[in-house]
Amino acid sequence: MTPKHEPIRCFEGNTKPHEPFWRWNVVDEVEEPELELYGYISEYSWFEDDITPKMFKDELNRYGKGGPITIRMNSYGGDVIAASLMSSIIKDYPGRVTVQIDGMAASAATVVAVAGDMIKMQETAYFMIHDPLAVFFLAMLNIEDLSRMVDSLKTVKEGIINAYETKTGLSRPRISKLMTDETWMDAQKAVDLGFVDEVMKGNSKKITIPVENAAVVNALRNFVNVPATLLAPASAPEEPVVIDPVAERLRSEAKILKKENK
């Protein structure tokens, strides 16, 4: 059946509309099924999308079979509507859901993460929350348009606070300030604040993002408190290469940011 509205692309990438941005690892009936959420929480908006949420729910029930599952996560965020719907679907799932943050749970991805019954985090991973954002290009907006946008963002923030409050038990004013301050947490701080239940120590690999990965770096540069270790430049190649001026500029800014955060 053809959808009434084609999804709007929100983030750069190669996936097509309604393609899963998740992957199931199911070995046999003895092993606990794993759902991998690596990358954006949907490159397309789930607003008015009836197909992708149903696909996610159907696969969750088919592979999980109502039993325990693990969600492996390394995501810089994505569509907050998708994250909210995924959170509701996960909470309605009858089996026990363990969320394991392997590298990053940031922005909208945290809304999905806190839907789990048990949340574990590698000791080298990061957890980041912030106020919802709106992005528009060359749009002509009047006062009424801007006012409605502000009201929408406030509503979205209240919904996110609801999810965080349920998980952490922190007061709404404190959660609101943590979001406004764009709070980056290592594993122990995330546990201390109640967003995560357990730090996973040992057998974990330190997460760094090479600045040559412009897509990821550009996403990170939308934030102001990014840990310098995430923007650590990759080691220099042994052979001469042609330098992309955009990548070179990102490399320089990353070095400056790293020095300022020492």
Residue, then its C-alpha position, 0 to 999 in steps of 0.5 A: m500500500t502506497p503511503k499518503h506521505e513520503p517521509i522527509r529526510c532529516f539527516e544525510g545518509n544512504t538509506k531509502p524511506h522505510e528501510p530499517f535503520w536497525r539490525w537484529n542479531v539472532v543466532d538461535e533460540v538459546e541466545e538472547p536476541e540482540l537489536e543493534l541501533y548503530g547510527y541515526i535514529s532514522e534518517y527520515s522523520w516518522f511524522e505521519d509515517d505509519i509504515t516504519p513504526k509498524m515495521f519496528k514493532d512487528e520485528l520486535n515481536r517476531y524476533g523477541k517472541g515476548g522474551p528478554i532482548t538486548i538493545r546494543m546502542n551507539s547513536y548520536g541521536g536523530d528524529v525525536i518523533a521516531a525516538s518517542l514512538m520507539s520508546s513507547i513500543i519498547k515499553d509496551y513489549p512484554g519481555r525484559v529489555t536490556v539496553q547496552i550503550d557501547g559507544m554513545a547515546a546522545s540526543a534523541a537516542t537517550v529517549v530510546a535508551v531510558a525505555g529499557d528495564m536495565i541500562k548498562m553502559q561501557e565505561t568508555a561510552y558517553f551519554m548526552i542530553h540537550d534541549p530539542l532543536a529546530v533546523f530550517f534552511l532559507a525559510m521566511l518565518n514571521i512572528e507567529d511562525l516562530s511563536r508556534m515553533v517555540d511552543s512546539l519545542k517546549t512541548v517536545k521538551e516536556g515529553i522528553i523530561n517525562a521520560y527522564e523523570t520516570k527513569t531517574g527520579l530527578s526533579r523536572p527543574r533539574i532535568s530541564k537545566l541539565m538539558t539546557d546546559e547540554t550535559w555530556m556524561d561519562a558512564q559513572k556520571a550517568v549512573d550517579l544521575g540515574f540515567v544508567d543502572e550499571v557501568m560495564k568495565g573491561n573488554s571495551k574499546k575507547i571510542t574516537i571519531p576521526v575528523e575525516n568523518a565529516a558527517v559525524v563531525n558536522a553533527l557533533r559541531n552542532f553542540v558546544n560541550v563535546p568531549a575533546t576525546l571524541l574529536a581527536p584527530a586521526s593519526a597522520p597518514e604515511e603517504p601524501v594525500v590530497i587534503d579536502p579543505v573542509a576536512e582540514r578546517l574541521r581538523s584545525e578546529a578539533k585541535i583548538l577544541k581539544k586544547e581548550n578542554k584540557 
